[in-house]
Amino acid sequence: MSVRPSFPNLGDILPSSDVIAAHVRNAIVEGSLKEGEPIRQDEIGSLFNVSKIPVREALKRLEAEGLVEFRRNRGVFVTQLSEPEIGQIFEVRAVLESAAIQRSVPLMTASSLAEAASRYERFLNDDDTLKWSALNWDFHSSLYEDAGRPFLLQQIRAVHDRIERYLRVQLTLADGKAKSDGEHLAILNACRNGDASLAAALTYTHIMGAGESLLKSQPLRSGK
């Protein structure tokens, strides 16, 4: 009887460029890689024991996300955002997310509201500051899924990823987390009551307020 050779299930193995992109993205979000800091492609290649090709693929993906930039004849650097740029990105978030929740509320089910409440509680009760940004996204995204607009949700996620490192800072301000908790509850209650207009207005105000508190508290540059 012949024995068939066994092969690894390549469908379960992430491409190396995906793993590298996730590693660098996390380093930027967590602050291990600072704004304006160079990213050494050789070091990353050695760390993961890969050639420059998957490293470059990963960094090109992060460039598309706005997290790194290629500078001619100089290399790759963590993107620096000015105060006006950060303010504009928060404005885009507010517009997109308020539009998404406006569409989502009329279509929300008891199950989706229960899931949103569960995610709200997780964010409310978690004391690990390193998890707050991810938990904040989990809550917000749960309120938009019923809108049935996957492309819109994709754009919201892309904007969120662009400024996640700043969201972490904003949430750790003196009243950042407590303020977010109260505003999240108000948004959730508007959804429970089926008030799409109120949920949209509260979401817009919540995001714009977060951006304003960040810019007032951070000594950010006025330009690159």
Secondary structure, DSSP 8 states (H G I E B T S, - for coil): ---------GGGS--HHHHHHHHHHHHHHHTSS-TT-EE-HHHHHHHHT--HHHHHHHHHHHHHTTSEEEETTTEEEE----HHHHHHHHHHHHHHHHHHHHHHGGG--HHHHHHHHHHHHHHHH---HHHHHHHHHHHHHHTTGGG--HHHHHHHHHHHHHHHHHHHHHHTSTTHHHHHHHHHHHHHHHHHTT-HHHHHHHHHHHHHHHHHHHHHHS---S--
